[in-house]
């Protein structure tokens, strides 16, 4: 059954698509993209595939656009998705601080949901982030890339995170986190994108609530960037900070904070030792943290790609075997030693 849609009379034509805006009977805004060439066809198929993977999840958040109809084999190839709000790109004034915080939190929810389906968006740009006055919605799922595959390179270089170990730029949650942080930076400061080193220097010079929220987001090594869970906790903490609440000042300024007076040589040496000790502990714990995140994400992908209770039960059984077998061997070894 075709979803009844009332489309606007005049479409917009781009190189890739013929764009038709419309409304559902409920009043919700939608966008139909009709492919005009081979690349448009590929993007439509990719968006439908991403929509199917997301629809298989137990819940579908409003922070992601949703595929409501498509046609892949007819004379016209098209996909219709929800389109709630207007792009945050090109707004004449910065949003209220609490609005910017909500936009960032909603993007993190979208990134986490995509990862559950084994995907990254890989093109989180201000033009693809919508705001309706209450929440943000991430659109354009045709750019999505499977986790672990090479990230898309057909973007402005300033929107591409630095390559990871070995010079590879792979599609991961860390890739999406970087771009979401850059969206927040651009809309909150009314500045354009910049390279990672410039962003880190600018935030370090600012000493503001924005600097604290985005700490580590623009790290060169993807493994050093906070994950969506950590950032969502920061967002919740920031909601209690007066700098992010209400107020008539829409802009989040970069205030100059004078450097502290220099420490004595003894105090400086003590702080260096403390910093070295913390870095040592962090490095020691890093492999375990990476392994845990990998196992957790792998289990999520395998779980949500199963359609039947039996196949999901098999996934649980295999996971229990992988975890339990080493523990059983250790227990038997101890019993043997005790004789």
Secondary structure, 3 states (H helix, E strand, C coil): CCCCEEECCCCEECCCEEEEEEEECCCCEEEEEEECCHHHHHHHHHHHHHHHHHHCCCCCCCCECCEEEEECCCCCCEEEEECCCEECCCCCCCCCHHHHHHHHHHHHHHHHHHHHCCEECCCCCHHHEEECCCCEEECCHHHCEECCCECCCCCCHHHCCCCCHHHCCECCHHHHHHHHHHHHHHHHHCCCCCCHHHHHHHHHHHCCHHHHHCCCCCCCCHHHCCCHHHHHHHHHHHCCCHHHCCCCCCCCCCCCCCCCCCCCHHHHHHHHHHHHHHHHHHHHHHHHHHHHHHHHHHHHHHHHCCCCHHHHHHHHHHHHHHHHHHHHHHHHHHHHHHC
